[in-house]
């Protein structure tokens, strides 16, 4: 299981609020891993396993974007700014 999955599982398991979902950010380590995969995909190419990992990161990012958008609908108007 990748670091990003572990972070999101821990985040969900700990319980959260709409504002917590909106504020969630992956760790610098997870961001660096994704940036490295993207860079190597564009330059030297990725192994099938690395391609699958990058696809998983993309799915997680999409899921979190949807969750953040939905969470914003549950925030008081003052917290949206």
Biopython code that builds the backbone (N, CA, C, O; Angstrom):
import numpy as np
from Bio.PDB.StructureBuilder import StructureBuilder

atoms = [
    (1, "UNK", "N", (0.853, -1.172, 0.000)),
    (1, "UNK", "CA", (0.000, 0.000, 0.000)),
    (1, "UNK", "C", (0.901, 1.239, 0.000)),
    (1, "UNK", "O", (1.881, 1.297, 0.743)),
    (2, "UNK", "N", (0.569, 2.217, -0.828)),
    (2, "UNK", "CA", (1.407, 3.408, -0.951)),
    (2, "UNK", "C", (1.205, 4.353, 0.225)),
    (2, "UNK", "O", (0.224, 4.265, 0.963)),
    (3, "UNK", "N", (2.155, 5.249, 0.371)),
    (3, "UNK", "CA", (2.112, 6.249, 1.451)),
    (3, "UNK", "C", (0.835, 7.079, 1.368)),
    (3, "UNK", "O", (0.222, 7.363, 2.398)),
    (4, "UNK", "N", (0.427, 7.467, 0.183)),
    (4, "UNK", "CA", (-0.779, 8.288, 0.029)),
    (4, "UNK", "C", (-2.011, 7.542, 0.528)),
    (4, "UNK", "O", (-2.860, 8.129, 1.199)),
    (5, "UNK", "N", (-2.117, 6.254, 0.207)),
    (5, "UNK", "CA", (-3.244, 5.463, 0.704)),
    (5, "UNK", "C", (-3.230, 5.423, 2.224)),
    (5, "UNK", "O", (-4.264, 5.616, 2.863)),
    (6, "UNK", "N", (-2.063, 5.174, 2.801)),
    (6, "UNK", "CA", (-1.942, 5.113, 4.259)),
    (6, "UNK", "C", (-2.401, 6.427, 4.892)),
    (6, "UNK", "O", (-3.116, 6.421, 5.894)),
    (7, "UNK", "N", (-1.987, 7.551, 4.304)),
    (7, "UNK", "CA", (-2.356, 8.855, 4.852)),
    (7, "UNK", "C", (-3.864, 9.068, 4.803)),
    (7, "UNK", "O", (-4.454, 9.547, 5.772)),
    (8, "UNK", "N", (-4.485, 8.722, 3.697)),
    (8, "UNK", "CA", (-5.930, 8.923, 3.574)),
    (8, "UNK", "C", (-6.684, 7.975, 4.489)),
    (8, "UNK", "O", (-7.679, 8.373, 5.094)),
    (9, "UNK", "N", (-6.242, 6.739, 4.606)),
    (9, "UNK", "CA", (-6.890, 5.794, 5.517)),
    (9, "UNK", "C", (-6.787, 6.291, 6.953)),
    (9, "UNK", "O", (-7.774, 6.260, 7.688)),
    (10, "UNK", "N", (-5.611, 6.749, 7.361)),
    (10, "UNK", "CA", (-5.445, 7.285, 8.713)),
    (10, "UNK", "C", (-6.335, 8.500, 8.932)),
    (10, "UNK", "O", (-6.941, 8.649, 9.993)),
    (11, "UNK", "N", (-6.411, 9.361, 7.936)),
    (11, "UNK", "CA", (-7.236, 10.567, 8.017)),
    (11, "UNK", "C", (-8.700, 10.203, 8.215)),
    (11, "UNK", "O", (-9.364, 10.769, 9.083)),
    (12, "UNK", "N", (-9.208, 9.275, 7.430)),
    (12, "UNK", "CA", (-10.606, 8.860, 7.532)),
    (12, "UNK", "C", (-10.853, 8.141, 8.852)),
    (12, "UNK", "O", (-11.853, 8.400, 9.521)),
    (13, "UNK", "N", (-9.957, 7.248, 9.228)),
    (13, "UNK", "CA", (-10.135, 6.458, 10.447)),
    (13, "UNK", "C", (-10.144, 7.326, 11.702)),
    (13, "UNK", "O", (-10.801, 6.987, 12.686)),
    (14, "UNK", "N", (-9.426, 8.434, 11.672)),
    (14, "UNK", "CA", (-9.371, 9.320, 12.832)),
    (14, "UNK", "C", (-10.646, 10.137, 12.987)),
    (14, "UNK", "O", (-10.857, 10.772, 14.020)),
    (15, "UNK", "N", (-11.491, 10.125, 11.973)),
    (15, "UNK", "CA", (-12.701, 10.945, 12.012)),
    (15, "UNK", "C", (-12.350, 12.368, 11.621)),
    (15, "UNK", "O", (-11.222, 12.820, 11.820)),
    (16, "UNK", "N", (-13.304, 13.052, 11.077)),
    (16, "UNK", "CA", (-13.011, 14.406, 10.621)),
    (16, "UNK", "C", (-14.293, 15.215, 10.527)),
    (16, "UNK", "O", (-15.383, 14.726, 10.825)),
    (17, "UNK", "N", (-14.139, 16.432, 10.118)),
    (17, "UNK", "CA", (-15.245, 17.368, 9.930)),
    (17, "UNK", "C", (-15.162, 17.899, 8.503)),
    (17, "UNK", "O", (-14.151, 17.695, 7.831)),
    (18, "UNK", "N", (-16.200, 18.571, 8.032)),
    (18, "UNK", "CA", (-16.097, 19.171, 6.694)),
    (18, "UNK", "C", (-14.885, 20.099, 6.558)),
    (18, "UNK", "O", (-14.203, 20.078, 5.533)),
    (19, "UNK", "N", (-14.614, 20.904, 7.576)),
    (19, "UNK", "CA", (-13.458, 21.801, 7.477)),
    (19, "UNK", "C", (-12.151, 21.012, 7.478)),
    (19, "UNK", "O", (-11.177, 21.432, 6.854)),
    (20, "UNK", "N", (-12.119, 19.878, 8.168)),
    (20, "UNK", "CA", (-10.933, 19.026, 8.150)),
    (20, "UNK", "C", (-10.690, 18.430, 6.781)),
    (20, "UNK", "O", (-9.546, 18.321, 6.339)),
    (21, "UNK", "N", (-11.762, 18.042, 6.107)),
    (21, "UNK", "CA", (-11.631, 17.500, 4.750)),
    (21, "UNK", "C", (-11.089, 18.569, 3.810)),
    (21, "UNK", "O", (-10.179, 18.310, 3.023)),
    (22, "UNK", "N", (-11.649, 19.766, 3.894)),
    (22, "UNK", "CA", (-11.211, 20.863, 3.027)),
    (22, "UNK", "C", (-9.739, 21.192, 3.276)),
    (22, "UNK", "O", (-9.011, 21.519, 2.339)),
    (23, "UNK", "N", (-9.300, 21.108, 4.523)),
    (23, "UNK", "CA", (-7.927, 21.471, 4.874)),
    (23, "UNK", "C", (-6.912, 20.364, 4.607)),
    (23, "UNK", "O", (-5.708, 20.620, 4.643)),
    (24, "UNK", "N", (-7.364, 19.146, 4.341)),
    (24, "UNK", "CA", (-6.439, 18.018, 4.185)),
    (24, "UNK", "C", (-5.443, 18.263, 3.064)),
    (24, "UNK", "O", (-5.806, 18.700, 1.972)),
    (25, "UNK", "N", (-4.191, 17.976, 3.352)),
    (25, "UNK", "CA", (-3.114, 18.040, 2.363)),
    (25, "UNK", "C", (-2.245, 16.801, 2.530)),
    (25, "UNK", "O", (-1.963, 16.404, 3.660)),
    (26, "UNK", "N", (-1.818, 16.186, 1.446)),
    (26, "UNK", "CA", (-0.894, 15.058, 1.578)),
    (26, "UNK", "C", (0.449, 15.539, 2.124)),
    (26, "UNK", "O", (0.777, 16.723, 2.049)),
    (27, "UNK", "N", (1.208, 14.613, 2.666)),
    (27, "UNK", "CA", (2.524, 14.954, 3.212)),
    (27, "UNK", "C", (3.472, 15.375, 2.092)),
    (27, "UNK", "O", (3.242, 15.091, 0.916)),
    (28, "UNK", "N", (4.532, 16.051, 2.486)),
    (28, "UNK", "CA", (5.561, 16.428, 1.514)),
    (28, "UNK", "C", (6.163, 15.187, 0.862)),
    (28, "UNK", "O", (6.513, 15.207, -0.318)),
    (29, "UNK", "N", (6.281, 14.108, 1.635)),
    (29, "UNK", "CA", (6.824, 12.856, 1.100)),
    (29, "UNK", "C", (5.930, 12.306, -0.008)),
    (29, "UNK", "O", (6.425, 11.894, -1.057)),
    (30, "UNK", "N", (4.620, 12.297, 0.219)),
    (30, "UNK", "CA", (3.688, 11.793, -0.799)),
    (30, "UNK", "C", (3.709, 12.695, -2.031)),
    (30, "UNK", "O", (3.695, 12.207, -3.161)),
    (31, "UNK", "N", (3.742, 14.008, -1.812)),
    (31, "UNK", "CA", (3.803, 14.945, -2.943)),
    (31, "UNK", "C", (5.070, 14.726, -3.766)),
    (31, "UNK", "O", (5.032, 14.747, -4.996)),
    (32, "UNK", "N", (6.188, 14.518, -3.079)),
    (32, "UNK", "CA", (7.461, 14.306, -3.774)),
    (32, "UNK", "C", (7.428, 13.013, -4.585)),
    (32, "UNK", "O", (7.948, 12.967, -5.700)),
    (33, "UNK", "N", (6.823, 11.972, -4.037)),
    (33, "UNK", "CA", (6.726, 10.697, -4.755)),
    (33, "UNK", "C", (5.929, 10.866, -6.044)),
    (33, "UNK", "O", (6.327, 10.367, -7.096)),
    (34, "UNK", "N", (4.801, 11.571, -5.960)),
    (34, "UNK", "CA", (3.971, 11.796, -7.146)),
    (34, "UNK", "C", (4.727, 12.649, -8.163)),
    (34, "UNK", "O", (4.724, 12.349, -9.357)),
    (35, "UNK", "N", (5.372, 13.706, -7.689)),
    (35, "UNK", "CA", (6.128, 14.576, -8.596)),
    (35, "UNK", "C", (7.224, 13.790, -9.309)),
    (35, "UNK", "O", (7.459, 13.988, -10.501)),
    (36, "UNK", "N", (7.889, 12.904, -8.584)),
    (36, "UNK", "CA", (8.939, 12.082, -9.187)),
    (36, "UNK", "C", (8.360, 11.156, -10.252)),
    (36, "UNK", "O", (8.925, 11.028, -11.338)),
    (37, "UNK", "N", (7.246, 10.518, -9.948)),
    (37, "UNK", "CA", (6.624, 9.624, -10.931)),
    (37, "UNK", "C", (6.199, 10.388, -12.184)),
    (37, "UNK", "O", (6.403, 9.915, -13.302)),
    (38, "UNK", "N", (5.613, 11.562, -11.999)),
    (38, "UNK", "CA", (5.182, 12.367, -13.146)),
    (38, "UNK", "C", (6.390, 12.772, -13.991)),
    (38, "UNK", "O", (6.358, 12.687, -15.219)),
    (39, "UNK", "N", (7.453, 13.213, -13.321)),
    (39, "UNK", "CA", (8.665, 13.621, -14.044)),
    (39, "UNK", "C", (9.241, 12.452, -14.841)),
    (39, "UNK", "O", (9.576, 12.593, -16.017)),
    (40, "UNK", "N", (9.351, 11.306, -14.189)),
    (40, "UNK", "CA", (9.923, 10.147, -14.878)),
    (40, "UNK", "C", (9.007, 9.630, -15.982)),
    (40, "UNK", "O", (9.482, 9.111, -16.992)),
    (41, "UNK", "N", (7.694, 9.770, -15.793)),
    (41, "UNK", "CA", (6.761, 9.367, -16.857)),
    (41, "UNK", "C", (7.008, 10.194, -18.116)),
    (41, "UNK", "O", (6.943, 9.681, -19.233)),
    (42, "UNK", "N", (7.292, 11.476, -17.920)),
    (42, "UNK", "CA", (7.502, 12.378, -19.053)),
    (42, "UNK", "C", (8.893, 12.256, -19.666)),
    (42, "UNK", "O", (9.093, 12.628, -20.822)),
    (43, "UNK", "N", (9.849, 11.743, -18.910)),
    (43, "UNK", "CA", (11.227, 11.705, -19.404)),
    (43, "UNK", "C", (11.679, 10.294, -19.761)),
    (43, "UNK", "O", (11.840, 9.975, -20.939)),
    (44, "UNK", "N", (11.881, 9.463, -18.776)),
    (44, "UNK", "CA", (12.456, 8.134, -19.020)),
    (44, "UNK", "C", (11.435, 7.017, -19.094)),
    (44, "UNK", "O", (11.762, 5.906, -19.513)),
    (45, "UNK", "N", (10.214, 7.290, -18.698)),
    (45, "UNK", "CA", (9.179, 6.260, -18.699)),
    (45, "UNK", "C", (9.097, 5.542, -17.362)),
    (45, "UNK", "O", (9.999, 5.635, -16.529)),
    (46, "UNK", "N", (7.996, 4.826, -17.175)),
    (46, "UNK", "CA", (7.739, 4.118, -15.923)),
    (46, "UNK", "C", (7.564, 2.629, -16.177)),
    (46, "UNK", "O", (7.179, 2.204, -17.266)),
    (47, "UNK", "N", (7.852, 1.861, -15.158)),
    (47, "UNK", "CA", (7.563, 0.425, -15.215)),
    (47, "UNK", "C", (6.046, 0.253, -15.099)),
    (47, "UNK", "O", (5.357, 1.193, -14.703)),
    (48, "UNK", "N", (5.520, -0.905, -15.430)),
    (48, "UNK", "CA", (4.076, -1.133, -15.264)),
    (48, "UNK", "C", (3.613, -0.910, -13.818)),
    (48, "UNK", "O", (2.520, -0.393, -13.587)),
    (49, "UNK", "N", (4.442, -1.299, -12.854)),
    (49, "UNK", "CA", (4.084, -1.101, -11.446)),
    (49, "UNK", "C", (4.025, 0.383, -11.096)),
    (49, "UNK", "O", (3.129, 0.825, -10.376)),
    (50, "UNK", "N", (4.985, 1.145, -11.610)),
    (50, "UNK", "CA", (5.002, 2.585, -11.345)),
    (50, "UNK", "C", (3.833, 3.279, -12.036)),
    (50, "UNK", "O", (3.251, 4.212, -11.482)),
    (51, "UNK", "N", (3.489, 2.834, -13.230)),
    (51, "UNK", "CA", (2.329, 3.389, -13.927)),
    (51, "UNK", "C", (1.070, 3.128, -13.120)),
    (51, "UNK", "O", (0.225, 4.012, -12.985)),
    (52, "UNK", "N", (0.938, 1.928, -12.585)),
    (52, "UNK", "CA", (-0.223, 1.600, -11.747)),
    (52, "UNK", "C", (-0.247, 2.476, -10.503)),
    (52, "UNK", "O", (-1.309, 2.945, -10.094)),
    (53, "UNK", "N", (0.919, 2.699, -9.896)),
    (53, "UNK", "CA", (0.999, 3.550, -8.706)),
    (53, "UNK", "C", (0.563, 4.973, -9.034)),
    (53, "UNK", "O", (-0.198, 5.580, -8.281)),
    (54, "UNK", "N", (1.042, 5.505, -10.156)),
    (54, "UNK", "CA", (0.660, 6.858, -10.559)),
    (54, "UNK", "C", (-0.839, 6.933, -10.832)),
    (54, "UNK", "O", (-1.481, 7.923, -10.482)),
    (55, "UNK", "N", (-1.397, 5.908, -11.448)),
    (55, "UNK", "CA", (-2.845, 5.874, -11.677)),
    (55, "UNK", "C", (-3.612, 5.861, -10.363)),
    (55, "UNK", "O", (-4.655, 6.504, -10.249)),
    (56, "UNK", "N", (-3.109, 5.136, -9.371)),
    (56, "UNK", "CA", (-3.757, 5.116, -8.054)),
    (56, "UNK", "C", (-3.720, 6.505, -7.418)),
    (56, "UNK", "O", (-4.711, 6.956, -6.843)),
    (57, "UNK", "N", (-2.582, 7.176, -7.522)),
    (57, "UNK", "CA", (-2.487, 8.537, -6.997)),
    (57, "UNK", "C", (-3.516, 9.445, -7.674)),
    (57, "UNK", "O", (-4.150, 10.268, -7.013)),
    (58, "UNK", "N", (-3.679, 9.297, -8.973)),
    (58, "UNK", "CA", (-4.658, 10.112, -9.704)),
    (58, "UNK", "C", (-6.072, 9.842, -9.208)),
    (58, "UNK", "O", (-6.871, 10.767, -9.064)),
    (59, "UNK", "N", (-6.382, 8.576, -8.947)),
    (59, "UNK", "CA", (-7.708, 8.229, -8.425)),
    (59, "UNK", "C", (-7.919, 8.809, -7.031)),
    (59, "UNK", "O", (-8.998, 9.314, -6.722)),
    (60, "UNK", "N", (-6.887, 8.738, -6.190)),
    (60, "UNK", "CA", (-6.994, 9.311, -4.849)),
    (60, "UNK", "C", (-7.190, 10.820, -4.915)),
    (60, "UNK", "O", (-7.995, 11.382, -4.172)),
    (61, "UNK", "N", (-6.451, 11.470, -5.808)),
    (61, "UNK", "CA", (-6.594, 12.922, -5.950)),
    (61, "UNK", "C", (-8.016, 13.271, -6.383)),
    (61, "UNK", "O", (-8.612, 14.214, -5.863)),
    (62, "UNK", "N", (-8.552, 12.521, -7.325)),
    (62, "UNK", "CA", (-9.915, 12.764, -7.793)),
    (62, "UNK", "C", (-10.917, 12.570, -6.652)),
    (62, "UNK", "O", (-11.820, 13.387, -6.470)),
    (63, "UNK", "N", (-10.757, 11.502, -5.893)),
    (63, "UNK", "CA", (-11.630, 11.239, -4.754)),
    (63, "UNK", "C", (-11.579, 12.381, -3.747)),
    (63, "UNK", "O", (-12.619, 12.829, -3.262)),
    (64, "UNK", "N", (-10.384, 12.851, -3.432)),
    (64, "UNK", "CA", (-10.263, 13.935, -2.451)),
    (64, "UNK", "C", (-10.819, 15.246, -2.998)),
    (64, "UNK", "O", (-11.389, 16.027, -2.236)),
    (65, "UNK", "N", (-10.674, 15.507, -4.277)),
    (65, "UNK", "CA", (-11.272, 16.724, -4.854)),
    (65, "UNK", "C", (-12.791, 16.683, -4.729)),
    (65, "UNK", "O", (-13.422, 17.684, -4.389)),
    (66, "UNK", "N", (-13.371, 15.516, -5.007)),
    (66, "UNK", "CA", (-14.823, 15.372, -4.867)),
    (66, "UNK", "C", (-15.246, 15.524, -3.413)),
    (66, "UNK", "O", (-16.236, 16.195, -3.120)),
    (67, "UNK", "N", (-14.506, 14.907, -2.504)),
    (67, "UNK", "CA", (-14.831, 15.005, -1.076)),
    (67, "UNK", "C", (-14.721, 16.446, -0.594)),
    (67, "UNK", "O", (-15.564, 16.905, 0.177)),
    (68, "UNK", "N", (-13.702, 17.158, -1.034)),
    (68, "UNK", "CA", (-13.543, 18.558, -0.631)),
    (68, "UNK", "C", (-14.675, 19.418, -1.179)),
    (68, "UNK", "O", (-15.191, 20.288, -0.477)),
    (69, "UNK", "N", (-15.060, 19.182, -2.418)),
    (69, "UNK", "CA", (-16.173, 19.948, -3.000)),
    (69, "UNK", "C", (-17.458, 19.689, -2.220)),
    (69, "UNK", "O", (-18.205, 20.622, -1.925)),
    (70, "UNK", "N", (-17.714, 18.438, -1.889)),
    (70, "UNK", "CA", (-18.916, 18.098, -1.125)),
    (70, "UNK", "C", (-18.841, 18.676, 0.286)),
    (70, "UNK", "O", (-19.838, 19.179, 0.802)),
    (71, "UNK", "N", (-17.675, 18.608, 0.908)),
    (71, "UNK", "CA", (-17.510, 19.130, 2.268)),
    (71, "UNK", "C", (-17.764, 20.630, 2.310)),
    (71, "UNK", "O", (-18.322, 21.140, 3.282)),
    (72, "UNK", "N", (-17.360, 21.335, 1.265)),
    (72, "UNK", "CA", (-17.583, 22.792, 1.232)),
    (72, "UNK", "C", (-19.070, 23.141, 1.295)),
    (72, "UNK", "O", (-19.434, 24.208, 1.790)),
    (73, "UNK", "N", (-19.924, 22.257, 0.798)),
    (73, "UNK", "CA", (-21.366, 22.537, 0.851)),
    (73, "UNK", "C", (-21.902, 22.430, 2.268)),
    (73, "UNK", "O", (-23.012, 22.887, 2.543)),
    (74, "UNK", "N", (-21.133, 21.834, 3.175)),
    (74, "UNK", "CA", (-21.548, 21.678, 4.566)),
    (74, "UNK", "C", (-20.923, 22.716, 5.490)),
    (74, "UNK", "O", (-21.171, 22.699, 6.695)),
    (75, "UNK", "N", (-20.121, 23.611, 4.943)),
    (75, "UNK", "CA", (-19.484, 24.644, 5.751)),
    (75, "UNK", "C", (-20.359, 25.888, 5.804)),
    (75, "UNK", "O", (-21.033, 26.223, 4.830)),
    (76, "UNK", "N", (-20.346, 26.569, 6.941)),
    (76, "UNK", "CA", (-21.020, 27.874, 6.981)),
    (76, "UNK", "C", (-20.375, 28.807, 5.955)),
    (76, "UNK", "O", (-19.182, 28.695, 5.676)),
    (77, "UNK", "N", (-21.146, 29.709, 5.408)),
    (77, "UNK", "CA", (-20.674, 30.608, 4.352)),
    (77, "UNK", "C", (-19.393, 31.346, 4.754)),
    (77, "UNK", "O", (-18.521, 31.559, 3.911)),
    (78, "UNK", "N", (-19.264, 31.738, 6.025)),
    (78, "UNK", "CA", (-18.097, 32.499, 6.472)),
    (78, "UNK", "C", (-16.804, 31.692, 6.347)),
    (78, "UNK", "O", (-15.734, 32.275, 6.172)),
    (79, "UNK", "N", (-16.883, 30.368, 6.434)),
    (79, "UNK", "CA", (-15.684, 29.538, 6.381)),
    (79, "UNK", "C", (-15.221, 29.257, 4.959)),
    (79, "UNK", "O", (-14.159, 28.662, 4.771)),
    (80, "UNK", "N", (-15.968, 29.658, 3.978)),
    (80, "UNK", "CA", (-15.600, 29.385, 2.591)),
    (80, "UNK", "C", (-14.527, 30.331, 2.077)),
    (80, "UNK", "O", (-13.980, 30.101, 0.999)),
    (81, "UNK", "N", (-14.218, 31.362, 2.796)),
    (81, "UNK", "CA", (-13.251, 32.354, 2.313)),
    (81, "UNK", "C", (-11.972, 32.282, 3.072)),
    (81, "UNK", "O", (-11.047, 33.046, 2.796)),
]
sb = StructureBuilder()
sb.init_structure("model")
sb.init_model(0)
sb.init_chain("A")
sb.init_seg("    ")
for serial, (resi, resn, name, xyz) in enumerate(atoms, 1):
    if name == "N":
        sb.init_residue(resn, " ", resi, " ")
    sb.init_atom(name, np.array(xyz, "f"), 0.0, 1.0, " ", f" {name:<3s}", serial, name[0])
structure = sb.get_structure()
